[in-house]
Amino acid sequence: MTSISQATLNDKAIEAHMDYFGFGNNTSPLAPDNDYGYGLQPLNEEQVERALATHGKNIVKTSNDLTWYRILFSALVHPFNILLAILAVTSLLAEDDVAGSAIMFTMVGISTVLRFWQEWKSASAAQALRSLVSVMVTVIRRYSCPIDRDPTPEDVARMSNLVESDIKMEDLVPGDWVKLSAGDMIPADVIVLESTDLLVSEAGLTGESMPIEKFSQDSEAMARYNASKNQADIKKNSYELMASDAIPMRSTAIDVSSAEPMVDVPKPSAYTVFKRSAKRSIFACFGIRRFESDESAGFKASEELDRSPTRCYMGTSVVSGSATVLVDKTGSDTFFGSMAKELAKKPTESAFQMGIRTISWVFFVLMAIMIPPVLLINGLVHKSWADAVMFALSVAVGLTPEMLPMIVNSNLARGAYLLSRGKRCIVKNSDAVVNLGAMNVLCTDKTGTLTDNKVVMARHLDFSGKPNIHPLQLAFLNSRFQTGLKNPLDKAVVEYFTSELPEYNAVDPAGNGKGAKAAELSPAAAALVQGFYKMDEIPFDFVRRRMTVVLKDMSDESCIMISKGAVEEMLSICNKIVVPTPAACTDSDATVDEVTNEETPSVDLLVHPESDQVQNLTLEMKERVNEMSKELNVEGLRVVAVGYRLVDHVKNDYGVADECDMVFAGLLAFLDPPKASTRPAIRELLSLGVEVKVLTGDSAAVCRKVCQEIKLPLKGIVTSEDLIGLEDDQVADLAEGATIFAKLTPLQKSQVIRALKRRDNIVGFLGDGVNDAPALAEADVGIAVDAATDIAKDSANVILLEKSLDLIVEAVLLGRTTYGNTMKYIVMAISSNFGNVFSVLVASSWLPFLPMLPIHILAQNLLYDLSQTAIPWDHMDREFLQVPQRWSIRSILRFMVFIGPWSSIFDITTFLFMWFQFDIKNTDDPLKVLLFQTAWFTEGALSQTLVVHFIRTPKIPFFQSIAAWPLVAGSLIVSCVVLVIPYIGPIADWLSLVHLPGVFYIYLVSVLLCYCFVTQGAKMIYLRLFKTWF
């Protein structure tokens, strides 16, 4: 909490906004509240509580919010459950089959409860984990006395003071004053009171890809805007021009060369609306989210959106600059809240989502194909169409995996839970878990990921390459007074200047200068700061790559402009340079060191170079500076240049155009050493088939040094200049052939990732800054950290609470395990069902009776599904985890055709055994028919349960690979239940099962052993032919 002076606020801005909102001249900026509960002044706590009671929390509720009844409805209503319910009701009404109806309703209940429990647990866990990521905003409020005591005279005196504090975004109320800087999300609908070069991205609302400049009502920029808004051709702002130079226009999503707003698309026809609604309903029934490119789904700018440059809207973000804004609307009252449905994100379907949708249709088609032939064959052979209908529906139920949504959701939810266990990360989208397993390229920034993110200042050099206090002082003033994008380099400069310069520190009268905390200023540093007053600043952005402050020297009323930024960008605005003389390290205010008897300058007075030291900057001098920078880069140091200019004509507002004719003062070098854990993590990722690429705004030399230290193999280096003007295929070639991408703009990072995806790579990106947001949104898996900017976290799929590659390695392995367990159920179910197609068709056309009663099929399916519920707890073979795993519908269908029919051989063998061994060839003896049906029920249930352990691994089960104990236990329990059910009188009678003779068990053991050997042999042939499992 920081107390600030009322004088720091712009009175003209307040007066202008009073006129703008219609307040009369008698209304003071500190007048009592207006009708809305607040005036044009910061609020106190009493007013905040009143506004909070009136307007509620600053939370937007969308139609996508998950509630228990919605999850329950989704779990209950899907085609498989509907089919079971229809069959149960039909069985009860037509044949008074209470037992069969009870089993079918039991299956509906179990499927619904399991799916509801898993999805509700997952949703609750995700909501709880999201609370760990707190979005904070800085507000300005009037001082209020603490509620736990009565106000004192000191409290009364302080009530007119303004206090800065950080609060949760949801606690904002209309009337609050909020401070914004680069990287912040706009927390509500706001009105700009004061701004400095404020650029806001409104892409989420309007689709415009370029940031929009925002300013206050009284600013010179507003006057220029009003003067030019009626002109036919409005010039692009400087950001657009620089961005268009930095990256080809064709690579952006929207052509920013057009000043026209998004055009309205034709309204879809009633048939189109119905078709889309039906498709969404079908996919929702399968428990699958459908992401489609809907022409009418995109949000179009409407007349309700006030495009005034004084207004900013919730859901947009600050690209650069800073501002103080007034909160106008919060929560559902905001424009974002009123358009929540249209603004709901609809990302492109991932390969996994499309694969699940496709395989669901495969199951559904198999079921639909089976019903007509089974119905016709049984109706014609057995002359009982009622029984034929019941059997056909039962077969259809047996062929459809009603547990598919639950198994898939359970796997994804468990993967998300394991990643989040210990509060190490938050999975915003559960599909991202599988995408992590499929990822074969990881793009990452350098600072804080490969390195410690503990930037320390190592050197401050002049043109001669020697230490010099002058560039350090300038950099300190620049870092101390800037209020834009928070940068670790600024923190490093301030800490170094405060605590690492004992030889420069002036005498501390209080005797505590050297013992001051690093976060505080030493007396000498404080004295230097107090000698200046900030007039304006030009914040940092990722195109200019520099920031500037304009300061007034309180001693002589002169003004100085100080810029700090990348070396090339600083040299481009400098035309002079400080060339120190041999005695330049001292000046008239120097003190004498008693030990060395040498003079050193005081830190509390700004050094002013002599006039003869300031020379014209020649091309040779520029080359010398660049050479110094490269030498420092080779040592692994990040280099920043410092320049200044004495301002002759003082004015209120300064812009990018004023950054010219600067004097180059010197270089600062920073060290960010690699993490100790980075090298083994890189080695592990490479061994897992994940290629690591570094996308950074830093120089190539610094990045190369870091990569050499962590033993990251280098294939090539690409810089931002290399990407300009290239075609898409050329960019893709460069992206695949390089490891380091240096000095990239935000749009170029996104361009590189898009190029890698175009070459059929699954790309992850790990970033944390506002400049990383486009790349995070573009990547298949966007990964941010808790300390990232708001827009970065909003763009990411996964938020790490630890910024470490070790956690990425663990996430990759867990993603592959999740994918593998999901595939186990899918390939087992589809291959088993495909085999059952042949068995049922043979039995229906050959046998004079039903091979199994409908209740047998339902009971068998229920037991099999129960045994599969433990699959999410299974593990994968190490060999499976060593390579990226990607969804392939071709592989699944190939597996189905090759592995599925083998089970039919043993089903038909069982038919023949019962036909000849027990002479069950007709319906004359009902008990023999029940014996036949019980035999196939037992053999089918045990073979289906056993084959799980053969299909889950390409190895020999139980010898080379053993399933996790929950799956083993589930298989044993279900097998025991299958064997004992015929001997439990009430249950056997209920299910129409009879005792099996001992000779059958001898046959059963032999046929199951043969089935195991044949299945293992088929696996070996399959692996030899296709070189992969699933």
N, C-alpha and C positions, 0 to 999 in steps of 0.2 A: 504494500500500500504506500503510495507516494503522494505527498501534499504538493499541490501546484498553486501558483498565484493566479488570481482572477485576471491579472493584467496580461497573462500569456494568451488569452483568448482575443480574437479579433472583434473589436466592437463594431467595426463597419460591417462585418459579416452578420453579426446579430441584428443590426439595424436593417440591413438589406433583407434578411429573412423575415423580420417583423413586417416590413412593407409587403413582401411576397405573399405572406399568409394573411394579410389584411388587418394586422394589429394597428390601432391608432397611435398617434403621437403621444397620447397620455399613458400608453402601456410601456412600462419599463422592462428591460430585459430580466430584471429580477422581480417582476410583478407577481402577484398571487396566481395560482393555477387557473388555467382557462377551463372551458367546459369539458375538455377531454381529460382533465386531471393533471395536466402538466403545462408549463409555459416554456418559453425559449430560454431556458436556464437549466442547469443540471438539477436532478431531483435529490431530495433527501430520503432517508429510509422510510419515513412515514408515507411519503408520496409513492415510493416504490411498492410498499405493501398494498396501498389502495389500488394502484394500477394493476398489480398482480391479481388482486381479487376480482377486478373488473374484466381484465383481458385474458387471464390465465397464463399458463406456461408458454414459452416460446417454442412450441413443438408442433410440427405439421403432422397431422394424422392422415394417412392415405388409405385407400381401399385395399391395399395389399397387406395391411397390418394383420398379423395372424392372431386369431382368437381360438379358444379351445373348441367352440362349436363349429367354426369353419374347418379346422383340422379334422374334427370328428366327421363332419359331412363329407369331406374329401376322402377320408379313409373308408367310409361306408358305401358311397355311391361310386362304383366303377364297374365296368362290364362284367368282370368275373363274379363279383358279389351279386350283381343283378341276375346273372344267369343262374347262380346257385339258388337265389331266392325264388325265381320262377320255377325252377325244378322242384324245390321243396314244397311250394304251394300246390303245384300240379300233382305231385306224388300224394300229398295229403288228401286232396279233394277227389282225385280220380280213383286211387286204390286204397285210401285209408292207411297209407304206409307211414305210421307214426315214427318208426325207427329211422327210416330213410330220411324223412323230413327233419328229424332231430339232428342227424349227422350233418345234413346240409346247412341247417341254421347254425350248428356249432362251428362249421368251417367259416361261415360268414362272420360269426362273432369273434373267433380267434384271429382271423385275418384283419378284421377291423380294429380290434383291441391292440394287437401287436403293432400295427401300422400307426394307429393314433398315439400309442405310448411312445414309440420311437420318435415320431415327428414332433410331438409336443415337448418331449424331453430335449430334442435338438433345438427347437425354437426357443425354449426357455433358456437353455445354455447359451445360445447365441446372443439372446437379449442381455443376459447377465454379463457376458464377456464384452459386449459393446459398451457397457457402462464403464469398463476400464479405460476406454479411449475417451477422455474428457476434452471437449472442445471449449477452450477458454477464450474470453474476450476481455479487452481492457476498457473499462468504463470510467467516466468522470462523473462523480456525484458530490453533492454538498455534504460537508461533515455533519454527522449525527452523533449525538451522545449515546454511548453504549446503553442497552436496555436494562442492564443489571444494576444500574445505579442512577441516582438523581443527577440532573445537570449541574455543573459547577459554573462559576463565573468564567472560568477558562473555556468551558464547553460553549457557553453562549457567545464568547468572543470569536470562537473558531467556526461558528455555524455558517459564516459567509465564505469560509475557505472551501476550495475544491480539492477533492482527493481522488487519485487514480487507484484503481484496484482491479484485480483479475477475478472474474466471476464465470460461472458456467453459462454457456450460450442460452440455455433454456430459462435462465433467470432474468433475461433482458425484458424490459417493459417499455411501452411507448413513452417517449420523453427522455429516455436515457441518452447520454452522449457517449459515443464509442470512438476509440482510436483505432485506426486501421493502418496496416503496412503491407508490403509485398508478401504474397503467399497466404494472406488471410482470406477466409470465406466471408462474404457479406452475411451477417447473422440475422438480418431482418430487412424489411423495406425501410430504407433510410434516406435522409436528405443531407447533402454535403454542406457543412458549415465552413470548414476550412480544408484546403487541399494543397498538396505540392506534387505536381506532375503525376496525378492519379490516373492510372490506366486500369480499366475493369474489363474482364472477359465476361461477356453475356451469351456465350455460345450455348449454354444450357437452356436459355430462354428463347433466343431469337435465331440461333443457328449461325450467327455471324462469327467467323473464325478469328477475326482480328479484334484486339482490345479496343474499347471505346474510352475516350478521354472524358473525365468527369471533373467538375469544378464547382465552386460556390457561386451564389447568386451575385456577389459583389465583385468578382474577380475580373481582371482584364481579359482572361480567356472567355468569360461569359459575354463580355462586351463584343469581342471579336466574333463570337458565335452568333450573337443576335444580328451583327452587321452583315454576316455572310450567309445566314441560313436561307435567305430567299434567292440566293444565286443558283443558277442551274448547275454549276460545276463547283463542288467543294473539294479543295485539295485534300489529299490523303494526309493523315498525321505522320509524324516522323517515324513512329514505330512501324506503321504499315510499309513505308518506303524501305526502311532498313530490313524488315522481315522479307519483303519481296526480293531484295537483293541477296539475302542470305540463303534463300531456298526457292527453287522453282515454284511458280504459282500453281502449276498443275498438280503438285504433290499435296496441296491442301484439300480438305474435304469440300470447301465451298470457294468459288472464285471470288476473292475479295476485290477484284478489279471492278466489280459491279457494285454500285452504290444502292441498288434497288433492294428492298427487303425481300424476304422469302415469299415466293409466289404461292397463292392458294392453289391446291390441287382440286380437280373436279370431285364433287361429292360422289361416293361410290353408290352403285345401284342397290336396290333392296335385296336382289339375289346375291350380290357380292357380300353384303353385310351378313345375310343369313349363312352363306357358305363359311365365312370366316368364323362366325359365332359357333357353327356346328363343329368345325375343326377344333377350335379351342376347347369346346366341351368334351369332345372325344379324347383329346390329349390330356385334359384335366382328369378325366375318368381313369386314365392309366397312371395318374400320379406324376405326370411329366409336364414340366413347364414348357410351353410352346413359345419360342421367340421367332417372330416372323417379321419380315419387312413389309409393314403395312403403310401404304401410301397415306392413309388418313390418320395414321398414328402420330406422325411428327407434329410437333407444336408449331403453330404459325402465329407470327406476331399479330396481335389484334389491336383494336382501338383502345382497349382497356389499358394497355401498356403505355404509360407515359414515358416517351423517349427523351424527356428533358435531361440535359447533361448534369443537372443538379440532383438527380435521383439515382439511387442504386437499389438493387433488388436481391432479396434472399435467394441463395442458390448460385449467385455469380461470385466471382473471385477477383482479388486484387492482383494484377500482374506486376505492377511497379508503382512506386510513389507512396504517399502517406496522406492521411486525412483524418479530420475529426468530423463525425457525422451525428445527426440527430435521428433516433429511432422513431419512425412514423407508425409502422404496423408490425405486429408480431404474430407468430403461429399461423393459424388457419386464416387470419385476416390478411395475410400477405398475398401478393400476386402469385407467388409460388404455391401457397396453400390453396388458393382458389382454383388453380390449374393442376392440382396434384396428380390426377389421373393421366392427363396428357403429358405431364412431365416425368411419369414413371419411366425409368430406364428400361430399354428393350435391347440388350446387347445381342450381338450375333450368336447364333447357336454354335456351341463348341462341337468338336467331333464326337465327344462322349454323349452329349445331349441328342444329337442327330442319330447316333448309333442306338441308344436306348429306344428312341421313338421308332426307328426302323425295325428293331428286333421285336418290339411289341406288336407291330403290324404283321411280322412273320408269324408269331404265335397266333394272332387273331385269324390270319389267312388259313393256317393249318387247321384251326378249329372249324372255320367255315367250309373248307374243302371236305372235311371228314363227315360232316353231318349228312349231306345228301346220299352218298353211297352206303353208309352204314344204315341209314334209315330205310333205303330202298331194299338193300339186300336182306335185312332182318325182317322187313315187312313181307317181302315176297317168300322168303324161306319159311318163316315161322307162322305166317298168316295171322299175326296179331300186331296190328298197327299201333295200338296203344303201348304195348311192350316195346315195340320198335322205336317209338318216339322217346320213351323214357330212357332206353338204352343209348340212343343216339345223343340225347342231351347229356347223359352221364359220361359218355365217351368224350364229348366236347369239353365238359368240365375237367375231366382227367387230363386232357391234352393242353389245357391252358394253365399257365403258372400263376395262380392268383396271388402267390407270395412275391411275385417279381417286384412290384413297387416297394413292398416292405423290405425285401432283401437289399435292393439298390439303395433305398433311403437309409437303411441301417448301416450299410457299409460306408456311405458318405458321412453319415452323422458320427459314426465311431471314428473315422479318420479325422474329422474336424475336432472331435473331442480329444483324441490323443495328441493332436498338435497343440491344442489349447491347454492341455493339462499342465498344471504348474503356472498358469497365467503367463505363458511364454509367447503366445500369439493369438490372434483373433481371425477366424475364417469367416469372412463376410458372405462368401458364396461357396457352398459345400462342393460344387462341381470343380472348384479350383484345386481340391485335394487330388482328384484324378489327373487334372492337367499338370500338376507338379510331377506326377509320376511319368507323364508322357514327355515332359520337357527335355529337349536335347541341346538347347542353347540357353545359357543364362547370361544376360547382359546386366552389368552392374556399374554403379558409379564407383569412384575410387575412395573419396574421403569418407571415413567412418565405417566403410565396409571392408576394404582391403587394408585400411590404415586405422590407427587408434582414434581418429577424430579428435585428437588432443593437439591442436595446432599450437606450436610454440615459435616465437620469433627467434631466428638465429643470427641474422646480420642486418645492418643498416648501412648502406654503402653510398658513396658519392661517385661521380664520374671517373675518378681515379681508381676506384675499387677499394678504397680505404674506409674504415668506419667513420661516420660523420653524424653529429647530433642533429643537423638541420633537417634532413629528410625524415628522421624519426619524429622530431617535433611536429612537423607538418602532418605526418600520418596520424600522430596521436590526436591532434586537434580535429582532423577529419573524422576519425573513428569516434571520438568522444561526443561530437556534436551531431553526428548523423542519426536519424531516427527511422530510416527505411528498413530494408531487408536485414534481418539479423544475420551476421556473418561471423564465423569463428575467427577469421583473420582480424576483425576489428577487436574482438575480445583479446586476442593474443597481443595486439599492439598495446592496448590499454594495460594489460597485466605486465607486459615487459617494461613499459615506460614507468609503471608505478613501483614495481618490486625488483627489477633486475638491473637498475642503474645506480648502485651506491656511489660510484665515482662521480656521477653528475648531480646527485641530490643536493639541494641547498640545505643549509643548516635548519634543523627542526627545532623551533623554540620550545615546543612542548616535550621534546625528547622522545616522541613516539612515532616518528616518521618511518623508521626502518622496521618497526614492529607492526605497522598497519597491515590489515588483511589485504589480500590481493584484490578483492572485490572493491576496496576503498581506494581513494586517491591519496597519495602521499602529500604532505604539505607543499612540496615543490610543484608537483603535478597540479594540485588544486590552485596554486598561485598562477600557473600558466593558463589554466582554464578561465579563471576569474578575470584575466586580462582581456577576454574576448566575449563578444555577444553575437549570437547567430542571427543573421538577417534572412537567410533563405538556404534551401538545399535542392539539389537536383538528384533524386534518388537513383540507386543502382537499377539497371535492368540488364537482361541477358543478351541484348543485342549490342548496346554500347560497351558493356562490361567495365563500367567505371561509375563512380559516384562523386559528387561535388558538394561542398559546403561554401557558403559565403559568410565571412566573419567580419565584424567590426572590431578594430583594435581600440580598446577603451582609453589607451594612453594618448593617442594622437588623432582619434576619430577617422583613421584611414581604414580602407576595406581591402580584404584579401580573399581571393577565391582559391580554394585548395581542392585538388582532384587526386583521386587514388584509384588505380585500376590495372588492367592487364597492360603489359609492356607495349605491345603493338598499338593498342588503342590509345594509350597515353602519348606515345610518340607522334601519332597522327594529329594531335591537337596542340603540340608544342612547336615553337619556332625558335626558342632560346634554351640555353642550358647553363647550369652552374658548373664552372670548371674551377675547382678549389686551388688555391695557392698552397705552397708548403706550410704556411702558417695558418691555414684556414680552420684548423681545429681549435683555435682559440679566438677570443674576442675581448673587448674592453671590460666585460663584466665577469671575466674568468676569475676563478679562485685558485689558490696555490695548494697543491697536494704536498703535505708535509713530508711524506715518505720519498716521493720521486722528485720533489722540487720542480714539477712540471705544472703548467697551467692547464686547467680543464674548464670548459664553459659551464655555466649554471644552466640547469634544466628549466628553471622557472621563468626565463626570459627567452623569447623567440629570437633565434639567430637570424640576422639579416646579412646576406652575402654582400660583399663590396661590389660596386658597380663594375669594376674591371673583371670580376669573376663571372659575370653574366655575359655570355657570348652567344652569337648566332649559332643555331643548331644546324650543322652541316650533315650531308649524306654520310660522310666518313664517321662522324660522331654517332649517328644513328646506328651504323653498322657496328661500332664499338660497343654501344649499349646492348644491342641484340646479342653480340658475342658474349658479353658478360652474363646476360640472362641465360643463354644456352649453357654456359659453363656451370652456372649455379643449378640449372635444371638437371644436368648430368649427375650432379651430386645428390639428386633427389630432393631438391629444395623448390618450393613454389615461390615465384617471384612476382612482386607487385611494384609498380612504378608510382612515383609521387611527383606532382607538379603543382605550380601555383601561378597566380597572376595578381598583381596589384590593380584594384578596380578604380578607375578614374571617375566614372559616372555612376553614381549610386542610384538604384531604382528598387521598386518593391518586389518585382517578380523576375526570376532568372530562369532561363530554359537551356535546352541542349545547344541552341545556337550560340550561347555565351561561352561555351566551352571551347575557346580558341585562343591563339596567341599566348599559350602558357609557357612557363619556364620549367624545364625538366630539372628536378632537384636531386633525384637519386633513386636507388632501388632498395626494397626490403625483401628479405629472404625468410621463408617459413619452413619449418620441418614438421611433417606429419608421418611418423615412422609406421611401418607395417605392423599389424597385430601379430603376436606370437602364434596365434591359432590359425592364421590365414593360410600359411603354407601347407599344413596337413589337410585343411579343408579343401583347398584347391586340388591337391593330389587325390583326395577321395572323390571329388566331383568328376575329375577326369577319368578315374577308374570306373565310374558309374556311367560313362558315356555322355556326360554333360560338358559341352564345350563352353568355356567362360570367355566372354568378351567384355572389355572395359569401355564404357561410353562416358566421357568426361568433358567438362568445359575447361579443364586444366591443359597445360602444355604437353606435347607428346614426349618430350625428354623426361619430365618428372614422372609421367605415367610409366614410361619404359623402365626407369630406374626401379620403381616400386615393383613392377612385374618381374624384373630380373631377381630381385631379392626374395620374392615369394615363389620363384621357380615356375612361373606361368609361361608355357611355351609361346613364343611370338611368331605368328605367321606373316604379319604385316602391320603397317601403321597407316591410318587414313586421317586426314585433317578435314576441317570444315570446307576449306577451299577446294579440296578434291571432289566434293560432292556437288558443287555448283554446276548447274547446266547439264547434268547427266540424265540419260533416259533411265526408265525404271529397271530395265535389264542390266544396265551398266552399274547402277547402284547395288543391285543384288549380287553381281559378280564381286564388287569391292567388299560388300558386307560379308560374304562367305570367305573371302581370302584374307581377311585382316583380323587382328586380335584387339588392337587399340584404336579407338576413334577419339581424336583429341580436338579440343576447342569447338565442340559442337554446340549449336543453338538448340533450344528446346524442340523446335520443329524438325531439326535434323536428326535428333535422337529418335523421334517418332518415325522418321523416314527410314532410318537404318533398320528398325525393328520390323516395319512393314515389308521391307525388302527381304529380310530373313524369312518372314512368314510366307512370302511369295514363293520361296524355294522349298516349301513343304517342311519347314522347321516348326517345332512347337517352342515358342520363345517366352521366357520369363524375364522380367525386368525388376531389379531391386533399386529403388531410389527413395529420396526423402525430401527433395526441394520442390519449389514451385516450378522450376525449370524441368522437373522430371514428370510433371502431370501428364503431358501429351503422350509420353512414352509408356507410362503406367497404364493409361487407358487403351493404348494400341496393343500392348502385349497380351499373349494368351493368358499369362498369369502375372498380374501386377502385384508387386510386393512392396509395402511401405513399412516404416517403423513408427512406433508410438510418438517419437519426437519429431516426426515429419510435419510439414506444413499441412494445414487443413485440406487444401485442394489435393495434395498428394495422397492423403489418407482416403479422401472421398473417391479418388480414381482407382484405388488399389482393390484387389480381391482378397488379399491376405495382409494383415497388419502384424508385424513382429514386435514383440515387446523387448526383444534383444536384437541389436543390429549385428548379426554374426553369420558368417557363412556356415558355421557348424550347424545351426538350426536349419539352414537350407538343405544341407546334406540329409539331415534326419527327415525333413519334410519330403524330399524326393523319394527316399526309401519307403516312407509311410504311404505316399501317393501310389507307388507301384504295388504295395501290398493291398491297398484299397481297390485298385483296379483289378488285381489278380483275383481277389475274393469275389468281386462282382462278376467277373467273367466265369468263375467256377460254377456259380448257380446257373448262369445263362447257358453255357455250353452243356452242362449236365441236363438241364431241363429240355433244351431244344433237341439234343441228340436222343435223349430218352423218349421224348414225345414223337420224334421222327421214327424211331424204331417201333413204337407202339402203333403207329399208323399201319405198318405192314402186318403186325400181329393181329390187330382188330379186323382188318380187311380179310385176312386168311381165315380167322375164326368165324367171322360172319358168313362167309361164302361156303364154308366147309361143314361146320358143326350144325346139327339139327336143333341146337339149343343155344342159349346165350352163354358165352364162355365165362362171364362174370355177371352177377346181378348189378344193377345200378348202385346199390348200397355198398357192394364190394369195391367198386371203382372209387366211390367217394371216400370210403374208409381208408383204402390204400393211399389215395392222394393226400388225405389229411395226415396220415402217419409220416409219409415221405416229406411233406412240407414241414412238419414239426422237426424232423431230423435236420433240415437245412437251416433252421433259424440260428444255428451256432456258427454258420460260415463266417460272419463278420469277425469272429474271434480267432479264426484260423490264421496261420502264417504261410509265407511263401518260401520256396526254395531260394537259396542264396544266388544260384545261377540266374533265376528269373529276375532278381533285383538288380543284376549287374548291367542291364541294358534298358534304355527307355522303352516304355510300353505304350503303344498307341492303339486306339480302337480301329478294328478292321472288320467290317461286316462280311467281306469276302472270306476272311479266315474263319469266321463263325459258321457261315454257310458250308464251307468246305469241311469243317469239323463235323457238322451235322450229317452231311451226306456220307462221310467216310466212317465215322465211329458209330452213328446211330443204328444202322441196320443189324449190327452184330447181335444185339439183344434179341431181335426177332428170331434168330436161329434157335436160341434156347427156349423162347416161348413156344415155338412150333415143336421143338423136341419134347417139351412138357405135354403139349396136346397129344402127340403120338404116344408118349408113355402112358398117359391116362387112357387113351383110346384102346390100346392093345393090352396093357397090363391089367386093367380093371374092366375091359370090355364096355366102356361107356360110349356107346355109339348112337343112342337114341334117348328119347324122353320117357321110356316106359317105366323106369325106376327113378322117381324124384330124388331119392337119397343119393343115388350114384351121380346124378346131375349136380347136386350140392357138393359131393365129394370132388368132382372135377373142378367146380368153381372155387372151392376152398383151396385146392392144390395150386391152381394158377394164381389165386390171391396171395398165397404164401410165397411161392417162387418169385412172383413179380415184385412183391414188396421187399423181399430180402435182396434180390438182385439189384433193385434200384438203390437201396440203402448201401449195399456193398460197393457198387460202382462209383459212388462218390469218392472213395479213397483212391481209386485208380485214375479217375479223370482229374483230380485236383493237382496231380503232379505228373511230369513225364518220367519220373523215376519209378523204381519198384516200390510200391507202397508197403509200409510196415517194416521194410528192411533198409531202404535208402532214404525214405522220407516218411515221417509219421505226422499225422494231423495233430492239431492242438487238442488238448484234453477235452474241451467242451464239445468239439465235433465228434471225437471218439466216443465220449460218454453218450451223446445223443444217438449215435448210430447203434450202440450196444443196447440202449434202453428201447429204442424202437424195434430192433430185431427181437428182443425178448418178448415185447408186447405182441408182435406178429406171431411168434411161436406158441404163446400161451393162450391167446384169445380163443382158439377153437375149443379149449378145455375149461373155459370159464362159462358155466351153464347159462346164466341169464344173458351175458353179453353175446355168447355164441348164438343163442336162439334169436336174440335181437338182430344180429347181423346175418343170420341164416348161414352159419358156418357149422361144420361137422368135424368129428375126430378124424385125423389122418392116420392111416396104417403105418407101421414101422418101416415097411419096405420103401415107402415114399421118402422117408427121411434119408435113407441110404442113397436113393436117387438124387435127393435135394443136395446133399453134400457133394456128390460127384458132379452134378450139373453146375453148382456154384464154383467148384474148383476149376472145371473146364472153362467156365465163363471168365474167371480171373486170368487164366493162361491165354485165352484167345484175345481178351481185351488188352493184355500187356503186349502180346504179339502185334496186334493192330496198332498199338501206340508206337512200337518200334518202327513198323513200316511207315506210319504217318510221319514220324520224325525224320526218317531217312529221305522221304520224298519231299517234304516241305520245309525241313530245317527249322521248324518252330513248333510250339505247342499251341497256345491260344493267345 
